Amino acid sequence: MQHQKPAATCRPLLPRHPRWDEFVERLAGPNACNFQTDRWTCFGDMRFTTRTLREMGLDEQSIDVSTAYFRDHGGYCDCEVIFNVDHPR
Ligand SMILES: [Zn+2]
C-alpha cells in the first residue's frame, strides 16, 4: 500500500467548516496578522488569508470561493475577515 498525501480539501472554508477555528487562529497568529492588544499586521489585502487557506490544503477554486464569501460578508482584507466574518462568541 502506498502512502498518499492527504486529499486537498475540495470545498470552501466557511464559518461552519469544522476547521474554521483553526483557520482564524492561524490568520490571527504570529505568522499572519499577529494580533496584539492594540495593533496587528494587515496589508489591506487577502495575502495571509489566501496563504493560510493554501497551507490548510484547499485547492485554488475553493480558495476563490472562500475569499468571495468573505468579501460578501465584509471581509475585504485579512483583519476584516477576522473582525467581520468570524462570528463573535
Ligand atoms: Zn485589514
PDB file of the backbone (N, CA, C, O) and the ligand in Angstrom, with CONECT records:
HET     ZN  A 101       1
ATOM      1  N   MET A   1       0.839  -1.197   0.000  1.00  0.00           N
ATOM      2  CA  MET A   1       0.000   0.000   0.000  1.00  0.00           C
ATOM      3  C   MET A   1       0.875   1.248   0.000  1.00  0.00           C
ATOM      4  O   MET A   1       1.863   1.326   0.731  1.00  0.00           O
ATOM      5  N   GLN A   2       0.511   2.202  -0.809  1.00  0.00           N
ATOM      6  CA  GLN A   2       1.316   3.405  -0.924  1.00  0.00           C
ATOM      7  C   GLN A   2       0.832   4.498   0.013  1.00  0.00           C
ATOM      8  O   GLN A   2      -0.354   4.642   0.308  1.00  0.00           O
ATOM      9  N   HIS A   3       1.803   5.244   0.454  1.00  0.00           N
ATOM     10  CA  HIS A   3       1.436   6.411   1.241  1.00  0.00           C
ATOM     11  C   HIS A   3       0.946   7.510   0.319  1.00  0.00           C
ATOM     12  O   HIS A   3       1.504   7.737  -0.755  1.00  0.00           O
ATOM     13  N   GLN A   4      -0.086   8.176   0.744  1.00  0.00           N
ATOM     14  CA  GLN A   4      -0.622   9.262  -0.066  1.00  0.00           C
ATOM     15  C   GLN A   4      -0.701  10.530   0.744  1.00  0.00           C
ATOM     16  O   GLN A   4      -0.929  10.515   1.954  1.00  0.00           O
ATOM     17  N   LYS A   5      -0.505  11.629   0.041  1.00  0.00           N
ATOM     18  CA  LYS A   5      -0.740  12.900   0.711  1.00  0.00           C
ATOM     19  C   LYS A   5      -2.226  13.032   0.998  1.00  0.00           C
ATOM     20  O   LYS A   5      -3.053  12.537   0.233  1.00  0.00           O
ATOM     21  N   PRO A   6      -2.572  13.700   2.100  1.00  0.00           N
ATOM     22  CA  PRO A   6      -3.997  13.897   2.369  1.00  0.00           C
ATOM     23  C   PRO A   6      -4.648  14.624   1.193  1.00  0.00           C
ATOM     24  O   PRO A   6      -4.071  15.553   0.628  1.00  0.00           O
ATOM     25  N   ALA A   7      -5.830  14.200   0.843  1.00  0.00           N
ATOM     26  CA  ALA A   7      -6.512  14.822  -0.284  1.00  0.00           C
ATOM     27  C   ALA A   7      -6.742  16.299  -0.010  1.00  0.00           C
ATOM     28  O   ALA A   7      -7.018  16.696   1.122  1.00  0.00           O
ATOM     29  N   ALA A   8      -6.628  17.099  -1.043  1.00  0.00           N
ATOM     30  CA  ALA A   8      -6.909  18.521  -0.894  1.00  0.00           C
ATOM     31  C   ALA A   8      -8.363  18.691  -0.485  1.00  0.00           C
ATOM     32  O   ALA A   8      -9.245  17.946  -0.913  1.00  0.00           O
ATOM     33  N   THR A   9      -8.584  19.688   0.352  1.00  0.00           N
ATOM     34  CA  THR A   9      -9.945  19.972   0.780  1.00  0.00           C
ATOM     35  C   THR A   9     -10.697  20.594  -0.388  1.00  0.00           C
ATOM     36  O   THR A   9     -10.424  21.730  -0.776  1.00  0.00           O
ATOM     37  N   CYS A  10     -11.623  19.864  -0.936  1.00  0.00           N
ATOM     38  CA  CYS A  10     -12.276  20.333  -2.155  1.00  0.00           C
ATOM     39  C   CYS A  10     -13.576  21.053  -1.862  1.00  0.00           C
ATOM     40  O   CYS A  10     -14.528  20.962  -2.638  1.00  0.00           O
ATOM     41  N   ARG A  11     -13.622  21.749  -0.777  1.00  0.00           N
ATOM     42  CA  ARG A  11     -14.758  22.630  -0.576  1.00  0.00           C
ATOM     43  C   ARG A  11     -14.276  23.870   0.164  1.00  0.00           C
ATOM     44  O   ARG A  11     -13.279  23.821   0.884  1.00  0.00           O
ATOM     45  N   PRO A  12     -14.978  24.970  -0.012  1.00  0.00           N
ATOM     46  CA  PRO A  12     -14.514  26.220   0.588  1.00  0.00           C
ATOM     47  C   PRO A  12     -14.521  26.165   2.112  1.00  0.00           C
ATOM     48  O   PRO A  12     -15.271  25.402   2.721  1.00  0.00           O
ATOM     49  N   LEU A  13     -13.673  26.987   2.707  1.00  0.00           N
ATOM     50  CA  LEU A  13     -13.605  27.047   4.153  1.00  0.00           C
ATOM     51  C   LEU A  13     -14.434  28.246   4.621  1.00  0.00           C
ATOM     52  O   LEU A  13     -14.031  29.400   4.474  1.00  0.00           O
ATOM     53  N   LEU A  14     -15.581  27.943   5.179  1.00  0.00           N
ATOM     54  CA  LEU A  14     -16.522  28.960   5.624  1.00  0.00           C
ATOM     55  C   LEU A  14     -16.766  28.785   7.114  1.00  0.00           C
ATOM     56  O   LEU A  14     -16.359  27.779   7.697  1.00  0.00           O
ATOM     57  N   PRO A  15     -17.437  29.773   7.745  1.00  0.00           N
ATOM     58  CA  PRO A  15     -17.551  29.741   9.213  1.00  0.00           C
ATOM     59  C   PRO A  15     -18.082  28.439   9.821  1.00  0.00           C
ATOM     60  O   PRO A  15     -17.756  28.132  10.967  1.00  0.00           O
ATOM     61  N   ARG A  16     -18.884  27.672   9.093  1.00  0.00           N
ATOM     62  CA  ARG A  16     -19.388  26.440   9.710  1.00  0.00           C
ATOM     63  C   ARG A  16     -18.518  25.227   9.417  1.00  0.00           C
ATOM     64  O   ARG A  16     -18.830  24.110   9.830  1.00  0.00           O
ATOM     65  N   HIS A  17     -17.438  25.457   8.708  1.00  0.00           N
ATOM     66  CA  HIS A  17     -16.486  24.384   8.403  1.00  0.00           C
ATOM     67  C   HIS A  17     -15.833  23.901   9.704  1.00  0.00           C
ATOM     68  O   HIS A  17     -15.525  24.709  10.579  1.00  0.00           O
ATOM     69  N   PRO A  18     -15.621  22.583   9.832  1.00  0.00           N
ATOM     70  CA  PRO A  18     -15.013  22.073  11.082  1.00  0.00           C
ATOM     71  C   PRO A  18     -13.638  22.664  11.380  1.00  0.00           C
ATOM     72  O   PRO A  18     -13.214  22.676  12.536  1.00  0.00           O
ATOM     73  N   ARG A  19     -12.940  23.151  10.368  1.00  0.00           N
ATOM     74  CA  ARG A  19     -11.602  23.709  10.613  1.00  0.00           C
ATOM     75  C   ARG A  19     -11.606  25.235  10.639  1.00  0.00           C
ATOM     76  O   ARG A  19     -10.542  25.852  10.594  1.00  0.00           O
ATOM     77  N   TRP A  20     -12.787  25.854  10.710  1.00  0.00           N
ATOM     78  CA  TRP A  20     -12.871  27.313  10.701  1.00  0.00           C
ATOM     79  C   TRP A  20     -12.052  27.937  11.832  1.00  0.00           C
ATOM     80  O   TRP A  20     -11.295  28.884  11.613  1.00  0.00           O
ATOM     81  N   ASP A  21     -12.215  27.387  13.063  1.00  0.00           N
ATOM     82  CA  ASP A  21     -11.496  27.944  14.214  1.00  0.00           C
ATOM     83  C   ASP A  21      -9.985  27.871  14.012  1.00  0.00           C
ATOM     84  O   ASP A  21      -9.247  28.790  14.367  1.00  0.00           O
ATOM     85  N   GLU A  22      -9.547  26.754  13.432  1.00  0.00           N
ATOM     86  CA  GLU A  22      -8.120  26.608  13.154  1.00  0.00           C
ATOM     87  C   GLU A  22      -7.662  27.680  12.157  1.00  0.00           C
ATOM     88  O   GLU A  22      -6.586  28.258  12.303  1.00  0.00           O
ATOM     89  N   PHE A  23      -8.484  27.929  11.157  1.00  0.00           N
ATOM     90  CA  PHE A  23      -8.163  28.955  10.173  1.00  0.00           C
ATOM     91  C   PHE A  23      -8.025  30.327  10.826  1.00  0.00           C
ATOM     92  O   PHE A  23      -7.048  31.035  10.582  1.00  0.00           O
ATOM     93  N   VAL A  24      -9.000  30.705  11.657  1.00  0.00           N
ATOM     94  CA  VAL A  24      -8.965  32.019  12.299  1.00  0.00           C
ATOM     95  C   VAL A  24      -7.755  32.121  13.233  1.00  0.00           C
ATOM     96  O   VAL A  24      -7.100  33.161  13.304  1.00  0.00           O
ATOM     97  N   GLU A  25      -7.470  31.035  13.943  1.00  0.00           N
ATOM     98  CA  GLU A  25      -6.309  31.044  14.823  1.00  0.00           C
ATOM     99  C   GLU A  25      -5.016  31.273  14.045  1.00  0.00           C
ATOM    100  O   GLU A  25      -4.153  32.043  14.468  1.00  0.00           O
ATOM    101  N   ARG A  26      -4.893  30.605  12.920  1.00  0.00           N
ATOM    102  CA  ARG A  26      -3.698  30.784  12.090  1.00  0.00           C
ATOM    103  C   ARG A  26      -3.633  32.194  11.531  1.00  0.00           C
ATOM    104  O   ARG A  26      -2.566  32.808  11.498  1.00  0.00           O
ATOM    105  N   LEU A  27      -4.774  32.705  11.093  1.00  0.00           N
ATOM    106  CA  LEU A  27      -4.814  34.031  10.479  1.00  0.00           C
ATOM    107  C   LEU A  27      -4.475  35.117  11.502  1.00  0.00           C
ATOM    108  O   LEU A  27      -3.842  36.117  11.164  1.00  0.00           O
ATOM    109  N   ALA A  28      -4.889  34.920  12.729  1.00  0.00           N
ATOM    110  CA  ALA A  28      -4.608  35.904  13.777  1.00  0.00           C
ATOM    111  C   ALA A  28      -3.236  35.692  14.394  1.00  0.00           C
ATOM    112  O   ALA A  28      -2.759  36.537  15.153  1.00  0.00           O
ATOM    113  N   GLY A  29      -2.597  34.572  14.077  1.00  0.00           N
ATOM    114  CA  GLY A  29      -1.359  34.178  14.733  1.00  0.00           C
ATOM    115  C   GLY A  29      -0.132  34.939  14.253  1.00  0.00           C
ATOM    116  O   GLY A  29      -0.215  35.781  13.358  1.00  0.00           O
ATOM    117  N   PRO A  30       1.009  34.629  14.863  1.00  0.00           N
ATOM    118  CA  PRO A  30       2.253  35.371  14.619  1.00  0.00           C
ATOM    119  C   PRO A  30       2.765  35.288  13.181  1.00  0.00           C
ATOM    120  O   PRO A  30       3.531  36.153  12.757  1.00  0.00           O
ATOM    121  N   ASN A  31       2.360  34.271  12.426  1.00  0.00           N
ATOM    122  CA  ASN A  31       2.836  34.182  11.040  1.00  0.00           C
ATOM    123  C   ASN A  31       1.948  34.924  10.062  1.00  0.00           C
ATOM    124  O   ASN A  31       2.232  34.945   8.864  1.00  0.00           O
ATOM    125  N   ALA A  32       0.871  35.537  10.554  1.00  0.00           N
ATOM    126  CA  ALA A  32      -0.024  36.271   9.660  1.00  0.00           C
ATOM    127  C   ALA A  32      -0.331  37.639  10.279  1.00  0.00           C
ATOM    128  O   ALA A  32       0.562  38.481  10.364  1.00  0.00           O
ATOM    129  N   CYS A  33      -1.570  37.877  10.712  1.00  0.00           N
ATOM    130  CA  CYS A  33      -1.925  39.206  11.231  1.00  0.00           C
ATOM    131  C   CYS A  33      -1.232  39.534  12.553  1.00  0.00           C
ATOM    132  O   CYS A  33      -1.068  40.705  12.894  1.00  0.00           O
ATOM    133  N   ASN A  34      -0.831  38.518  13.287  1.00  0.00           N
ATOM    134  CA  ASN A  34      -0.083  38.714  14.526  1.00  0.00           C
ATOM    135  C   ASN A  34      -0.779  39.697  15.470  1.00  0.00           C
ATOM    136  O   ASN A  34      -0.215  40.725  15.848  1.00  0.00           O
ATOM    137  N   PHE A  35      -1.994  39.365  15.835  1.00  0.00           N
ATOM    138  CA  PHE A  35      -2.778  40.257  16.685  1.00  0.00           C
ATOM    139  C   PHE A  35      -2.140  40.462  18.055  1.00  0.00           C
ATOM    140  O   PHE A  35      -1.811  39.507  18.759  1.00  0.00           O
ATOM    141  N   GLN A  36      -1.975  41.730  18.412  1.00  0.00           N
ATOM    142  CA  GLN A  36      -1.537  42.110  19.746  1.00  0.00           C
ATOM    143  C   GLN A  36      -2.702  42.850  20.385  1.00  0.00           C
ATOM    144  O   GLN A  36      -3.785  42.941  19.806  1.00  0.00           O
ATOM    145  N   THR A  37      -2.475  43.374  21.575  1.00  0.00           N
ATOM    146  CA  THR A  37      -3.561  44.044  22.272  1.00  0.00           C
ATOM    147  C   THR A  37      -4.134  45.191  21.439  1.00  0.00           C
ATOM    148  O   THR A  37      -5.352  45.323  21.324  1.00  0.00           O
ATOM    149  N   ASP A  38      -3.270  46.014  20.861  1.00  0.00           N
ATOM    150  CA  ASP A  38      -3.770  47.209  20.193  1.00  0.00           C
ATOM    151  C   ASP A  38      -3.232  47.393  18.775  1.00  0.00           C
ATOM    152  O   ASP A  38      -3.389  48.463  18.189  1.00  0.00           O
ATOM    153  N   ARG A  39      -2.608  46.370  18.228  1.00  0.00           N
ATOM    154  CA  ARG A  39      -2.146  46.506  16.843  1.00  0.00           C
ATOM    155  C   ARG A  39      -2.004  45.135  16.216  1.00  0.00           C
ATOM    156  O   ARG A  39      -1.966  44.115  16.905  1.00  0.00           O
ATOM    157  N   TRP A  40      -1.927  45.130  14.895  1.00  0.00           N
ATOM    158  CA  TRP A  40      -1.775  43.877  14.160  1.00  0.00           C
ATOM    159  C   TRP A  40      -1.227  44.207  12.778  1.00  0.00           C
ATOM    160  O   TRP A  40      -1.126  45.375  12.400  1.00  0.00           O
ATOM    161  N   THR A  41      -0.880  43.182  12.042  1.00  0.00           N
ATOM    162  CA  THR A  41      -0.354  43.367  10.700  1.00  0.00           C
ATOM    163  C   THR A  41      -1.447  43.117   9.676  1.00  0.00           C
ATOM    164  O   THR A  41      -2.108  42.079   9.697  1.00  0.00           O
ATOM    165  N   CYS A  42      -1.632  44.083   8.775  1.00  0.00           N
ATOM    166  CA  CYS A  42      -2.564  43.867   7.684  1.00  0.00           C
ATOM    167  C   CYS A  42      -2.121  44.755   6.527  1.00  0.00           C
ATOM    168  O   CYS A  42      -1.855  45.941   6.721  1.00  0.00           O
ATOM    169  N   PHE A  43      -2.039  44.193   5.334  1.00  0.00           N
ATOM    170  CA  PHE A  43      -1.588  44.945   4.172  1.00  0.00           C
ATOM    171  C   PHE A  43      -2.760  45.449   3.336  1.00  0.00           C
ATOM    172  O   PHE A  43      -2.573  45.954   2.229  1.00  0.00           O
ATOM    173  N   GLY A  44      -3.969  45.307   3.876  1.00  0.00           N
ATOM    174  CA  GLY A  44      -5.139  45.771   3.141  1.00  0.00           C
ATOM    175  C   GLY A  44      -5.531  44.838   2.011  1.00  0.00           C
ATOM    176  O   GLY A  44      -6.308  45.210   1.133  1.00  0.00           O
ATOM    177  N   ASP A  45      -4.999  43.637   2.030  1.00  0.00           N
ATOM    178  CA  ASP A  45      -5.413  42.651   1.023  1.00  0.00           C
ATOM    179  C   ASP A  45      -5.565  41.283   1.701  1.00  0.00           C
ATOM    180  O   ASP A  45      -5.533  41.177   2.927  1.00  0.00           O
ATOM    181  N   MET A  46      -5.726  40.273   0.904  1.00  0.00           N
ATOM    182  CA  MET A  46      -6.023  38.940   1.446  1.00  0.00           C
ATOM    183  C   MET A  46      -4.804  38.027   1.402  1.00  0.00           C
ATOM    184  O   MET A  46      -4.947  36.808   1.304  1.00  0.00           O
ATOM    185  N   ARG A  47      -3.612  38.600   1.474  1.00  0.00           N
ATOM    186  CA  ARG A  47      -2.448  37.738   1.282  1.00  0.00           C
ATOM    187  C   ARG A  47      -2.329  36.655   2.351  1.00  0.00           C
ATOM    188  O   ARG A  47      -1.997  35.513   2.034  1.00  0.00           O
ATOM    189  N   PHE A  48      -2.595  36.997   3.616  1.00  0.00           N
ATOM    190  CA  PHE A  48      -2.488  35.982   4.673  1.00  0.00           C
ATOM    191  C   PHE A  48      -3.639  34.983   4.588  1.00  0.00           C
ATOM    192  O   PHE A  48      -3.458  33.785   4.806  1.00  0.00           O
ATOM    193  N   THR A  49      -4.817  35.495   4.268  1.00  0.00           N
ATOM    194  CA  THR A  49      -5.973  34.616   4.115  1.00  0.00           C
ATOM    195  C   THR A  49      -5.708  33.565   3.041  1.00  0.00           C
ATOM    196  O   THR A  49      -5.902  32.369   3.258  1.00  0.00           O
ATOM    197  N   THR A  50      -5.261  34.038   1.880  1.00  0.00           N
ATOM    198  CA  THR A  50      -5.002  33.120   0.776  1.00  0.00           C
ATOM    199  C   THR A  50      -3.910  32.117   1.138  1.00  0.00           C
ATOM    200  O   THR A  50      -4.025  30.923   0.864  1.00  0.00           O
ATOM    201  N   ARG A  51      -2.852  32.626   1.758  1.00  0.00           N
ATOM    202  CA  ARG A  51      -1.745  31.731   2.097  1.00  0.00           C
ATOM    203  C   ARG A  51      -2.174  30.697   3.134  1.00  0.00           C
ATOM    204  O   ARG A  51      -1.816  29.523   3.037  1.00  0.00           O
ATOM    205  N   THR A  52      -2.949  31.144   4.132  1.00  0.00           N
ATOM    206  CA  THR A  52      -3.386  30.225   5.175  1.00  0.00           C
ATOM    207  C   THR A  52      -4.289  29.140   4.592  1.00  0.00           C
ATOM    208  O   THR A  52      -4.159  27.966   4.938  1.00  0.00           O
ATOM    209  N   LEU A  53      -5.199  29.536   3.711  1.00  0.00           N
ATOM    210  CA  LEU A  53      -6.082  28.549   3.093  1.00  0.00           C
ATOM    211  C   LEU A  53      -5.270  27.544   2.274  1.00  0.00           C
ATOM    212  O   LEU A  53      -5.566  26.349   2.264  1.00  0.00           O
ATOM    213  N   ARG A  54      -4.246  28.047   1.591  1.00  0.00           N
ATOM    214  CA  ARG A  54      -3.394  27.159   0.793  1.00  0.00           C
ATOM    215  C   ARG A  54      -2.643  26.193   1.707  1.00  0.00           C
ATOM    216  O   ARG A  54      -2.538  25.002   1.413  1.00  0.00           O
ATOM    217  N   GLU A  55      -2.122  26.718   2.822  1.00  0.00           N
ATOM    218  CA  GLU A  55      -1.405  25.866   3.775  1.00  0.00           C
ATOM    219  C   GLU A  55      -2.319  24.803   4.362  1.00  0.00           C
ATOM    220  O   GLU A  55      -1.865  23.718   4.724  1.00  0.00           O
ATOM    221  N   MET A  56      -3.604  25.114   4.458  1.00  0.00           N
ATOM    222  CA  MET A  56      -4.555  24.156   5.020  1.00  0.00           C
ATOM    223  C   MET A  56      -5.038  23.165   3.971  1.00  0.00           C
ATOM    224  O   MET A  56      -5.881  22.318   4.266  1.00  0.00           O
ATOM    225  N   GLY A  57      -4.517  23.257   2.755  1.00  0.00           N
ATOM    226  CA  GLY A  57      -4.765  22.227   1.757  1.00  0.00           C
ATOM    227  C   GLY A  57      -5.923  22.494   0.822  1.00  0.00           C
ATOM    228  O   GLY A  57      -6.343  21.595   0.093  1.00  0.00           O
ATOM    229  N   LEU A  58      -6.450  23.704   0.823  1.00  0.00           N
ATOM    230  CA  LEU A  58      -7.531  23.996  -0.108  1.00  0.00           C
ATOM    231  C   LEU A  58      -6.997  24.122  -1.529  1.00  0.00           C
ATOM    232  O   LEU A  58      -5.883  24.601  -1.738  1.00  0.00           O
ATOM    233  N   ASP A  59      -7.784  23.698  -2.493  1.00  0.00           N
ATOM    234  CA  ASP A  59      -7.384  23.915  -3.873  1.00  0.00           C
ATOM    235  C   ASP A  59      -7.747  25.341  -4.280  1.00  0.00           C
ATOM    236  O   ASP A  59      -8.491  26.030  -3.582  1.00  0.00           O
ATOM    237  N   GLU A  60      -7.211  25.770  -5.421  1.00  0.00           N
ATOM    238  CA  GLU A  60      -7.357  27.180  -5.805  1.00  0.00           C
ATOM    239  C   GLU A  60      -8.826  27.574  -5.966  1.00  0.00           C
ATOM    240  O   GLU A  60      -9.214  28.690  -5.620  1.00  0.00           O
ATOM    241  N   GLN A  61      -9.626  26.672  -6.482  1.00  0.00           N
ATOM    242  CA  GLN A  61     -11.036  27.005  -6.692  1.00  0.00           C
ATOM    243  C   GLN A  61     -11.737  27.215  -5.348  1.00  0.00           C
ATOM    244  O   GLN A  61     -12.536  28.139  -5.201  1.00  0.00           O
ATOM    245  N   SER A  62     -11.442  26.369  -4.383  1.00  0.00           N
ATOM    246  CA  SER A  62     -12.059  26.530  -3.059  1.00  0.00           C
ATOM    247  C   SER A  62     -11.585  27.816  -2.396  1.00  0.00           C
ATOM    248  O   SER A  62     -12.346  28.459  -1.673  1.00  0.00           O
ATOM    249  N   ILE A  63     -10.327  28.194  -2.639  1.00  0.00           N
ATOM    250  CA  ILE A  63      -9.816  29.450  -2.089  1.00  0.00           C
ATOM    251  C   ILE A  63     -10.574  30.632  -2.691  1.00  0.00           C
ATOM    252  O   ILE A  63     -10.952  31.564  -1.982  1.00  0.00           O
ATOM    253  N   ASP A  64     -10.793  30.582  -4.010  1.00  0.00           N
ATOM    254  CA  ASP A  64     -11.550  31.651  -4.668  1.00  0.00           C
ATOM    255  C   ASP A  64     -12.958  31.770  -4.092  1.00  0.00           C
ATOM    256  O   ASP A  64     -13.432  32.871  -3.815  1.00  0.00           O
ATOM    257  N   VAL A  65     -13.617  30.634  -3.916  1.00  0.00           N
ATOM    258  CA  VAL A  65     -14.980  30.654  -3.381  1.00  0.00           C
ATOM    259  C   VAL A  65     -14.976  31.202  -1.955  1.00  0.00           C
ATOM    260  O   VAL A  65     -15.857  31.977  -1.583  1.00  0.00           O
ATOM    261  N   SER A  66     -13.986  30.801  -1.160  1.00  0.00           N
ATOM    262  CA  SER A  66     -13.907  31.263   0.224  1.00  0.00           C
ATOM    263  C   SER A  66     -13.709  32.776   0.284  1.00  0.00           C
ATOM    264  O   SER A  66     -14.412  33.462   1.026  1.00  0.00           O
ATOM    265  N   THR A  67     -12.749  33.305  -0.496  1.00  0.00           N
ATOM    266  CA  THR A  67     -12.475  34.741  -0.420  1.00  0.00           C
ATOM    267  C   THR A  67     -13.650  35.549  -0.969  1.00  0.00           C
ATOM    268  O   THR A  67     -13.906  36.657  -0.496  1.00  0.00           O
ATOM    269  N   ALA A  68     -14.368  35.012  -1.960  1.00  0.00           N
ATOM    270  CA  ALA A  68     -15.562  35.705  -2.461  1.00  0.00           C
ATOM    271  C   ALA A  68     -16.614  35.788  -1.359  1.00  0.00           C
ATOM    272  O   ALA A  68     -17.266  36.819  -1.188  1.00  0.00           O
ATOM    273  N   TYR A  69     -16.774  34.698  -0.614  1.00  0.00           N
ATOM    274  CA  TYR A  69     -17.711  34.685   0.514  1.00  0.00           C
ATOM    275  C   TYR A  69     -17.287  35.705   1.570  1.00  0.00           C
ATOM    276  O   TYR A  69     -18.126  36.433   2.101  1.00  0.00           O
ATOM    277  N   PHE A  70     -16.000  35.759   1.873  1.00  0.00           N
ATOM    278  CA  PHE A  70     -15.511  36.710   2.883  1.00  0.00           C
ATOM    279  C   PHE A  70     -15.847  38.139   2.467  1.00  0.00           C
ATOM    280  O   PHE A  70     -16.310  38.936   3.282  1.00  0.00           O
ATOM    281  N   ARG A  71     -15.611  38.461   1.182  1.00  0.00           N
ATOM    282  CA  ARG A  71     -15.897  39.817   0.698  1.00  0.00           C
ATOM    283  C   ARG A  71     -17.392  40.120   0.824  1.00  0.00           C
ATOM    284  O   ARG A  71     -17.780  41.221   1.213  1.00  0.00           O
ATOM    285  N   ASP A  72     -18.216  39.138   0.493  1.00  0.00           N
ATOM    286  CA  ASP A  72     -19.667  39.292   0.619  1.00  0.00           C
ATOM    287  C   ASP A  72     -20.076  39.618   2.053  1.00  0.00           C
ATOM    288  O   ASP A  72     -21.111  40.245   2.282  1.00  0.00           O
ATOM    289  N   HIS A  73     -19.267  39.193   3.009  1.00  0.00           N
ATOM    290  CA  HIS A  73     -19.607  39.386   4.413  1.00  0.00           C
ATOM    291  C   HIS A  73     -18.731  40.439   5.071  1.00  0.00           C
ATOM    292  O   HIS A  73     -18.540  40.423   6.287  1.00  0.00           O
ATOM    293  N   GLY A  74     -18.200  41.352   4.274  1.00  0.00           N
ATOM    294  CA  GLY A  74     -17.479  42.490   4.838  1.00  0.00           C
ATOM    295  C   GLY A  74     -16.006  42.261   5.084  1.00  0.00           C
ATOM    296  O   GLY A  74     -15.346  43.105   5.690  1.00  0.00           O
ATOM    297  N   GLY A  75     -15.474  41.142   4.630  1.00  0.00           N
ATOM    298  CA  GLY A  75     -14.058  40.859   4.817  1.00  0.00           C
ATOM    299  C   GLY A  75     -13.263  41.171   3.555  1.00  0.00           C
ATOM    300  O   GLY A  75     -13.055  40.307   2.703  1.00  0.00           O
ATOM    301  N   TYR A  76     -12.823  42.426   3.453  1.00  0.00           N
ATOM    302  CA  TYR A  76     -12.082  42.824   2.255  1.00  0.00           C
ATOM    303  C   TYR A  76     -10.570  42.730   2.430  1.00  0.00           C
ATOM    304  O   TYR A  76      -9.822  42.892   1.466  1.00  0.00           O
ATOM    305  N   CYS A  77     -10.124  42.473   3.638  1.00  0.00           N
ATOM    306  CA  CYS A  77      -8.691  42.270   3.875  1.00  0.00           C
ATOM    307  C   CYS A  77      -8.557  41.305   5.045  1.00  0.00           C
ATOM    308  O   CYS A  77      -9.554  40.908   5.648  1.00  0.00           O
ATOM    309  N   ASP A  78      -7.323  40.931   5.360  1.00  0.00           N
ATOM    310  CA  ASP A  78      -7.104  39.871   6.350  1.00  0.00           C
ATOM    311  C   ASP A  78      -7.737  40.178   7.705  1.00  0.00           C
ATOM    312  O   ASP A  78      -8.396  39.321   8.293  1.00  0.00           O
ATOM    313  N   CYS A  79      -7.536  41.413   8.205  1.00  0.00           N
ATOM    314  CA  CYS A  79      -8.073  41.691   9.543  1.00  0.00           C
ATOM    315  C   CYS A  79      -9.602  41.782   9.506  1.00  0.00           C
ATOM    316  O   CYS A  79     -10.268  41.448  10.486  1.00  0.00           O
ATOM    317  N   GLU A  80     -10.157  42.232   8.376  1.00  0.00           N
ATOM    318  CA  GLU A  80     -11.621  42.303   8.287  1.00  0.00           C
ATOM    319  C   GLU A  80     -12.257  40.919   8.241  1.00  0.00           C
ATOM    320  O   GLU A  80     -13.395  40.734   8.673  1.00  0.00           O
ATOM    321  N   VAL A  81     -11.518  39.955   7.719  1.00  0.00           N
ATOM    322  CA  VAL A  81     -12.032  38.584   7.761  1.00  0.00           C
ATOM    323  C   VAL A  81     -12.228  38.169   9.215  1.00  0.00           C
ATOM    324  O   VAL A  81     -13.231  37.547   9.565  1.00  0.00           O
ATOM    325  N   ILE A  82     -11.263  38.518  10.052  1.00  0.00           N
ATOM    326  CA  ILE A  82     -11.368  38.168  11.470  1.00  0.00           C
ATOM    327  C   ILE A  82     -12.466  38.993  12.153  1.00  0.00           C
ATOM    328  O   ILE A  82     -13.254  38.454  12.930  1.00  0.00           O
ATOM    329  N   PHE A  83     -12.518  40.292  11.865  1.00  0.00           N
ATOM    330  CA  PHE A  83     -13.495  41.154  12.540  1.00  0.00           C
ATOM    331  C   PHE A  83     -14.922  40.910  12.050  1.00  0.00           C
ATOM    332  O   PHE A  83     -15.854  40.857  12.853  1.00  0.00           O
ATOM    333  N   ASN A  84     -15.092  40.763  10.748  1.00  0.00           N
ATOM    334  CA  ASN A  84     -16.432  40.783  10.175  1.00  0.00           C
ATOM    335  C   ASN A  84     -16.994  39.412   9.811  1.00  0.00           C
ATOM    336  O   ASN A  84     -18.209  39.213   9.817  1.00  0.00           O
ATOM    337  N   VAL A  85     -16.125  38.484   9.499  1.00  0.00           N
ATOM    338  CA  VAL A  85     -16.626  37.179   9.049  1.00  0.00           C
ATOM    339  C   VAL A  85     -16.688  36.181  10.190  1.00  0.00           C
ATOM    340  O   VAL A  85     -17.640  35.408  10.299  1.00  0.00           O
ATOM    341  N   ASP A  86     -15.666  36.201  11.043  1.00  0.00           N
ATOM    342  CA  ASP A  86     -15.675  35.312  12.191  1.00  0.00           C
ATOM    343  C   ASP A  86     -16.737  35.796  13.165  1.00  0.00           C
ATOM    344  O   ASP A  86     -16.746  36.969  13.540  1.00  0.00           O
ATOM    345  N   HIS A  87     -17.632  34.902  13.577  1.00  0.00           N
ATOM    346  CA  HIS A  87     -18.726  35.348  14.431  1.00  0.00           C
ATOM    347  C   HIS A  87     -18.267  35.496  15.864  1.00  0.00           C
ATOM    348  O   HIS A  87     -17.616  34.602  16.406  1.00  0.00           O
ATOM    349  N   PRO A  88     -18.599  36.611  16.481  1.00  0.00           N
ATOM    350  CA  PRO A  88     -18.233  36.789  17.885  1.00  0.00           C
ATOM    351  C   PRO A  88     -18.892  35.712  18.735  1.00  0.00           C
ATOM    352  O   PRO A  88     -20.057  35.368  18.537  1.00  0.00           O
ATOM    353  N   ARG A  89     -18.133  35.193  19.671  1.00  0.00           N
ATOM    354  CA  ARG A  89     -18.687  34.158  20.513  1.00  0.00           C
ATOM    355  C   ARG A  89     -19.115  34.669  21.862  1.00  0.00           C
ATOM    356  O   ARG A  89     -19.606  33.898  22.686  1.00  0.00           O
TER     357      ARG A  89
HETATM  358 ZN    ZN A 101      -7.160  44.764   7.244  1.00  0.00          ZN2+
END
